[in-house]
Amino acid sequence: MLRYIHIQGKEAPKFSFRNKTAQNFKSLIQSITDGSSLVISSLYRTDVLYHAKEDHSDDIFKLWSLQEESFDPSKLQIVEGRDQALELFFTSLVSFSSASKWYEAYLEEFGHACSLDRNNPILKDLKLCEQYLQSSHQTVARPVAGANHEDLLPRKEVFEDLVRQINDFLN
């Protein structure tokens, strides 16, 4: 099962990995879960995706807390399941793209993570997400909008540009 841990915004800097520690953290997650993992970390957004039969969030949090003294896992979003994880990944990325400086730094880290592990099954899932997003006829809220129905957009319209950018890294 695909599991996803995510944080972005002003709380994210204390959860980010510096230098090469994201790769080291990824290796630790793989040893705990016996599955594939992907860690993408920039100053204002960090994504941890991993395959595992069981939830290893608590173990991951213990390892993560070693880098940050005031680690508070309640600030992180946790999702289980492929469709839910991919939806949160891309929906939150749409919102994040409105902060162009932060978004560009994140895309740089994303590209770097892709270049290090081209055969990662999670990257293949992200590539297939375009089909998932375009096959869904539901709607999503505008990134900064409230929940009223006037602020809903067709999913394809929201994700089209973003998916194209992400697929550039994955191809």
C-alpha positions in Angstrom: 0.0 0.0 0.0 1.2 3.5 -0.8 1.5 5.7 2.3 2.2 9.4 2.2 3.4 11.9 4.8 3.3 15.5 3.9 3.9 19.0 5.2 4.1 22.4 3.4 3.9 26.0 4.3 5.3 28.0 7.3 5.5 24.9 9.6 7.6 23.0 7.0 11.1 24.4 7.5 11.7 22.6 10.8 10.8 19.3 9.0 13.0 19.8 6.0 16.2 17.8 5.4 19.4 19.6 4.7 22.2 18.6 2.3 22.2 14.9 1.5 20.1 13.8 4.6 17.0 13.2 2.5 18.8 10.3 0.7 20.0 8.9 4.1 16.4 9.2 5.5 15.1 7.5 2.4 17.5 4.6 3.0 16.3 4.3 6.6 12.7 4.2 5.5 13.4 1.5 3.0 15.1 -0.6 5.7 12.2 -0.2 8.0 9.4 -0.9 5.4 11.2 -3.4 3.1 9.7 -1.4 0.3 10.4 1.5 -2.0 10.3 5.1 -0.8 10.7 8.6 -2.1 11.7 11.6 -0.1 11.5 15.1 -1.6 12.4 17.9 0.8 12.8 21.6 0.2 12.6 24.4 2.8 8.8 24.9 2.6 7.6 21.4 1.5 8.5 17.9 2.3 7.0 14.7 0.9 7.6 11.2 2.1 6.0 8.4 0.1 6.6 4.7 0.9 5.2 1.3 0.1 4.5 -0.9 3.1 1.9 -3.5 4.2 1.8 -2.0 7.7 1.8 1.6 8.8 5.3 2.6 9.9 4.5 6.2 10.6 5.5 6.1 14.3 8.9 4.5 13.4 9.5 7.1 10.7 8.5 9.9 13.1 11.1 8.6 15.7 13.8 8.7 13.0 12.7 12.1 11.7 12.7 13.6 15.2 16.4 12.9 15.5 17.0 15.9 13.3 14.6 18.2 15.0 14.3 18.7 18.8 10.8 20.1 18.8 9.4 17.5 16.4 5.6 17.6 16.3 4.0 14.9 14.1 0.6 16.5 14.4 1.7 19.1 11.9 2.1 16.4 9.2 -0.6 15.1 7.0 -0.7 11.3 6.7 -2.6 9.4 4.0 -2.9 5.8 3.1 -3.8 4.4 -0.3 -2.6 5.1 -3.8 -5.5 7.3 -5.0 -5.7 9.3 -1.8 -2.0 9.8 -1.6 -1.7 10.9 -5.3 -4.7 13.2 -4.9 -3.2 14.9 -1.8 0.2 15.1 -3.5 -1.0 16.9 -6.5 -3.8 19.0 -4.9 -1.4 20.3 -2.3 1.2 20.9 -5.1 -1.3 23.1 -7.0 -1.8 25.2 -3.8 2.0 25.3 -3.3 2.6 26.5 -6.8 1.1 29.9 -5.9 4.3 30.6 -3.9 6.6 30.6 -7.0 10.0 30.9 -5.1 9.2 28.0 -2.9 7.6 26.0 -5.7 10.7 26.4 -7.9 13.0 25.2 -5.1 10.7 22.2 -4.6 10.7 21.3 -8.3 14.5 21.4 -8.3 14.6 18.9 -5.4 11.9 16.8 -7.1 14.0 16.7 -10.3 17.1 15.8 -8.3 15.2 12.9 -6.5 14.0 11.6 -9.9 17.5 11.7 -11.4 18.9 9.6 -8.5 16.3 6.8 -8.7 14.6 6.6 -12.2 13.4 3.0 -11.6 11.6 3.8 -8.3 8.0 2.3 -8.4 6.7 5.4 -6.7 7.9 7.6 -9.5 6.2 5.3 -11.9 3.0 5.8 -9.8 3.4 9.5 -10.1 3.8 9.2 -13.8 0.6 7.2 -14.1 -1.2 9.8 -12.0 -1.9 11.8 -15.1 -4.2 9.0 -16.3 -5.9 8.9 -12.8 -6.4 12.6 -12.7 -7.8 12.9 -16.2 -10.1 10.0 -15.8 -11.8 11.5 -12.8 -14.6 13.9 -13.6 -15.0 15.2 -10.1 -14.0 18.7 -9.1 -11.5 20.1 -6.7 -11.5 23.4 -4.8 -9.3 26.3 -6.2 -6.0 26.3 -4.3 -6.8 29.3 -2.1 -10.6 29.1 -2.2 -13.2 28.2 0.4 -15.6 25.3 0.1 -18.5 27.0 -1.7 -19.5 25.5 -5.0 -18.5 28.6 -7.0 -14.9 27.9 -6.2 -14.8 24.4 -7.7 -13.0 23.7 -10.9 -12.9 20.5 -13.1 -10.0 18.4 -12.0 -8.5 18.3 -15.4 -8.3 22.1 -15.6 -6.6 22.3 -12.2 -4.0 19.6 -12.8 -3.2 19.9 -16.5 -0.2 22.3 -16.3 1.2 20.7 -13.1 1.0 17.2 -14.5 2.9 18.3 -17.6 5.7 19.8 -15.5 6.0 16.8 -13.3 6.0 14.4 -16.3 8.9 16.4 -17.7 11.0 15.1 -14.8 9.7 11.6 -15.1 10.3 11.1 -18.8 
